[in-house]
Amino acid sequence: MDVRKSLNILIKLVVFSIIAVICSNSTAHASSSSHQIIISKAENELAYIKNGQFEAKFPVGTGRTPSLTPEGRFQVVSKIKEPYYRRGRIPGGSPNNPLGARWLGLSVPGTGGAIYGIHGNNNPSSIGKYVSAGCIRMHNEDVIWLFNQVPMGTEVLIVSNNWSHFPLVANNNINYIDTPIYVNNEQLNINYNDHPFVEAGTTMVSLRSLFENIDAHFNWDNQLQQVSVKIDSLEFSICTIEDKILADRIDTELKMPHSRFVDDRVYVPLRAICELIGGSVNWSEDTIEVTF
């Protein structure tokens, strides 16, 4: 009887531990997904986004040559206070430690978060310049602040583009729309990365989120910087470099503001794109109705 009770208690403890781990991982994922770091090598600046809203921007130092600082989407996989500098065998916290006060390791393949990272430094004059062996340098006070904000798993996007491709960062006075948007009577399911906004009086929407409810097909041409869209028998392309809509072999100038990128997504003026394909847009106090 005592053995059976002990076994039952052990089973309950194991089950409880598994549930706790699952819940902990789910919470961490939900938390990290609301944070994003964007690093522009063209600007040598780092932007911090939280819940789809611009929070802060800092100067950084990046690789001495363009290839040294890797580009792409990574995650924060390690967080270290006062990191030890292995190459020079310099202890953490030392004033001559080039890693500075904090280390945020990145998930660059094959590195385990130990080679490429966002870190402080011991040479403030290097910030804003192309000076590193591949890491992203920050002022110590800046990296300490960032370290305290972002959880493990936070997405880090490193690009060679300037901030004109990220209006959320380039113009943090953009007005974001909370009004529900309906396409053919179905509400768009918009996550924080696809948030529509108003710029210069024009409503800008993510092309993909606008058309995904009506079985549109997309194809991105990286060389031409052009996205092609096919909806039933209708086909058109949007050239993001020349700010033109190409449809039926006719070049149609987009109304300003032009199409643009926001975190790898093509945004277009809502009314211009809808009128091009024979749709209509109606605004009310509570909703935006789009009909095709």
N, C-alpha and C positions, 0 to 999 in steps of 0.2 A: 504493500500500500504506500509506504514512504517512497519507494523507488518510482512508483507511478506518478505520485504528486511531484516529485523532483523533475521527472521527465516532462510533465505538463508545463511546469514553470519554465523549464529550459526552452521548450518549444515556443512559449509565449514571448520569452525574451528575444529569441532569434527573429520571430515574426515582427515584433516591435522595432527591432534594429533595422530590418530591411525596409519597413515603412518609413522610418525616420530618414534613412539615406535617400529614398526615392523622393520624399517631400523636400528634403534639403536640396537635392539636385534640381528639382522643378523650380523651387524658389530662386535658386542661383541663376537658372536660365532665364526666368522671367525678368529678373533684375537686370542682368547683363544686356538683354535685348533692348532695353530702353535707353542704353548709353551707346554713344558712338564717338570715335575720334577720327577726324579727317586731317591728313597731313598733305599740304601742297608743297611739292619740291620747287615748283616755279616761284612761289611766294616765300618759301622758307618760313612757313607759318603752320601752326597746329590749331585746329578748331575743335571744341568740345560741344557735342550735341546731346541733349537729354530730353527724352519724351518728344522728339521731333522739334524741339525748340533750341535755338542758338543760345548757348550759355557763356562761352568765353573763347578768346583767341589769343595765342601766344607766339612770339618769335621763336624759331628753332634753328639749329644748325644741322645740315644734312651732308651726304657724301661728297667727297672732293670731286668725283666724277659722277655723271648721271647713273651709271650702272651700279655704283656701290650701295646705294640705299634701295632695297628692293621695292617694287611696286605691286599692288594687289590688295586683296582683303585678308586680313589676319585677325588674330584674337590675342588678348592679353592672357598669357598662360603662366606668368609668374610675377610676383610683387615682392620686392626686397627693400627693406630699409637699410640705409648705409651699406651698400653692396661692397663686397671685397673685389679688388681689381687684381685678377689672377696674373695677367701678363707682367705687371710690375710688382706683384706681391705687395700691394699697398692695402693696408687694412681699411675697412669701412669707417667713415667718419673722419679720416685723415684729411687735412686741408689740401694736400697735393694729390688726392684721389680723383682721377679724371671722370669717374662715374658719378661723382657728386653725392647728393643726399638720398636719391631714390632710384630704383630700377623697375621698369615695367617691361617684362620680357615678351617678345612677339613670337607667334607660332609660324615663323618662316620654316618651311619644310627642312627636316634634317638637322635642326638646331636645338630643339627642345627648349626654346625660350632663353637660351644662355648666350647667344651670339649677337642677335639683333634686338635692340630695345630702345625705349624712350627713357632717358636718364638725365640726371643733373650734370654739372661739370665744375671744374675748378678754374675755368678761363672764360669769364663773362664776355670778353671781347669777341669770342668766336661765334656767339649766337647771332643768327641771321646770315651766316656765311656758309659756303660749301667747304667744309673743313674735316668732316669725320671720315672714318673708315667704313661707314655704313649705318651707324646708329643715328638716332634723332636726339640731339642735345637740347636741353632747356636750361633756363636759369633755375637755380636750386629752389628759390621760393615758388616758382611756377610749377615745377614738377612735384613738389610736396603738396601743393593745392590739388593738382590733378590726381595724384596718387590717392588722396583722401576721397575723391569723388567716384572713381570708377571701380567697379567690381571685377573679379576674375571673369574672363569670357567676353569682356567688352570688345566689340568690333573695332578694328583699326584699319581704315582705308588710306593707303598711300598712293598718291597720283602725281603725275607730272604736270597736270593742268593747273591753271590759275583759278582764282575764286570766281571768275565770270561764269564758270561752269557750275557753280554752287551758290545760287542767289540767296539761299538760306544763310550762308556765311558772308557773301559779298555785301548784302544789304539786309542787316538784321532788323530793319524797320519794315520789312515786308509784312503785310497784313494777311494772316492765315484765316481760311474760311472754315467755320464750324457748321455752316448751314448744310443740311443733308442734300446730296445730289442724287436725283433719280434719272435713270436712263430707261426709256420705254416702261415706266412705272415700277422699275426695280431699283432699290437703293444701292448705290455703289458701296462696296465693302472696302473702305479706304483705311490702310494702316498709316502709322505716323510717317513712314518714309515716302508715302505718296500724297501727302497733304496738299490740297489745292491752295493757291494763294492769289492775292490781288496785287498787281504791280502796275503803277501808272494808270490806274483805273480799269485795267483789263484782267479778267479772271483767267488764270493759268492752271491747267490741269494736266495730270500725267496721262500721256497718250494710251498707255497700256490699261490703266485703271478705267479709262473712259470707255474703251471698246471691248474689254474682255468679256462683258456680259452679253455681247452679241456675236460671239464666236468669230472674232477677228483673228487673222493670222499675221504675225510680224516677222520681219527679217532685217537684221542689222548688217549694213555694209561698213566695216570699220575703215576701209580705205577711203570711201567717199564720204564717210561720216553721215550716212543717210539711212533712214529707216523706211522700209516698204510695208504697206498695210494692205491686206486683201480682206474685203467684207463681201461675201457672196461674189457677184460679178464685178463689183467695184474695186479698182486698184489705184492706189496713189502712193507717193513717196514724199517724205519731208527731208529736205537737205538742211542739216543744222548749221552748216558752214555758211551757206549763202542766204539762209532764212527764206527759203522758197518751198511752196507746196507744188509738187509735180504731179499733175493729173491729166489724163487724156492727151499727153504730149503738149500740154500748155503749162508754161511757167506762171504760177500765181504768187505774187508777193504776199508774204504774211503781214498782217497788221502788227504794228509794234505794240507791246514788246515782242521780240522775236522768239522763235523756238529756242530752247536751251536745255542743257543738262542740269539735273539736280540728282547728285549721287547715282550716276549711271542711268538715270531715267530721262526720257525726252518729254519735256513739258511744252504745250502749245496753247495759244489763245482759244478759249472754249468756243466763243461765238464764231470765230473765223473758220475753225476746223469743222464745226457742225454745219455751217452754211455751205461750205464747199461740197459736202456730200449730201446736200438736200435735207438736212435736219433743221430743227428749230430749238431755241433756248428761251425759256420763260422764267423770269425771276419773280419770287413772291417774298413776303417777309419771313416765311418759315422754310421754304424749299427752293431748289433750283431744278426745274423740269427740263430734261433733254429728250427729244423725240426724233427718231429716225424713220 
